[in-house]
Amino acid sequence: MTTHTLNSNHTVAVATDVFWQPMSTCPLHVKVLLLGIGDVATLGTYEGKNKFWRGWSPMPKKPDWMKT
């Protein structure tokens, strides 16, 4: 099962079935992936006011083989 593709420059792996969520749905004060205006993703927390962020995504769930 393919879960990603490469962008046209072959510099970024992009999910084929997962999309950035609107900031209006981002949970506050918890660790999430944030997408900034320059299209750079950052791990951080959202306080509900910063207009720099364009979208968010939850952290990926760990598969069983990765759990200790």
C-alpha positions as CSV (number, residue, x, y, z in Angstrom):
1,M,0.0,0.0,0.0
2,T,1.5,3.4,-1.0
3,T,1.0,6.1,1.6
4,H,3.1,8.8,0.0
5,T,4.5,10.2,-3.3
6,L,7.4,12.5,-4.0
7,N,7.0,16.1,-5.1
8,S,8.0,17.2,-8.6
9,N,11.5,18.0,-7.4
10,H,11.9,14.7,-5.5
11,T,12.8,16.6,-2.4
12,V,9.7,16.0,-0.2
13,A,7.6,12.9,0.6
14,V,4.0,13.9,0.6
15,A,1.1,11.9,2.1
16,T,-1.5,10.7,-0.4
17,D,-4.4,10.4,2.0
18,V,-3.7,12.8,4.9
19,F,-4.2,16.5,4.6
20,W,-3.3,19.6,6.8
21,Q,-6.3,20.6,9.0
22,P,-7.6,24.2,9.3
23,M,-6.3,26.1,12.3
24,S,-9.8,26.6,13.6
25,T,-9.8,22.9,14.5
26,C,-6.4,22.8,16.1
27,P,-6.4,21.7,19.8
28,L,-4.8,24.3,22.0
29,H,-1.6,23.9,24.1
30,V,-0.7,20.4,23.0
31,K,2.1,19.0,20.7
32,V,1.1,19.0,17.0
33,L,2.7,19.5,13.6
34,L,2.2,23.1,12.5
35,L,2.6,24.4,8.9
36,G,3.9,27.9,8.6
37,I,3.4,30.6,5.9
38,G,6.6,29.5,4.2
39,D,5.3,25.9,4.0
40,V,7.8,24.6,6.6
41,A,6.4,22.2,9.2
42,T,7.4,22.6,12.8
43,L,6.6,20.5,15.9
44,G,5.1,22.8,18.5
45,T,2.0,24.0,20.3
46,Y,-0.7,26.4,19.2
47,E,-2.1,29.0,21.6
48,G,-5.0,30.1,19.3
49,K,-3.8,33.5,18.2
50,N,-0.7,33.3,16.0
51,K,-1.7,34.1,12.4
52,F,1.7,32.6,11.1
53,W,0.3,29.1,11.1
54,R,-1.6,27.9,8.0
55,G,-2.6,24.4,9.1
56,W,-1.9,21.7,11.6
57,S,-1.7,17.9,11.8
58,P,-1.8,15.5,14.7
59,M,1.3,13.5,15.5
60,P,1.5,10.1,13.7
61,K,0.5,7.1,15.8
62,K,3.2,4.6,16.7
63,P,2.8,1.2,15.1
64,D,3.2,-1.9,17.3
65,W,6.7,-2.7,15.9
66,M,7.9,0.7,17.2
67,K,6.6,0.4,20.7
68,T,8.9,-0.6,23.5
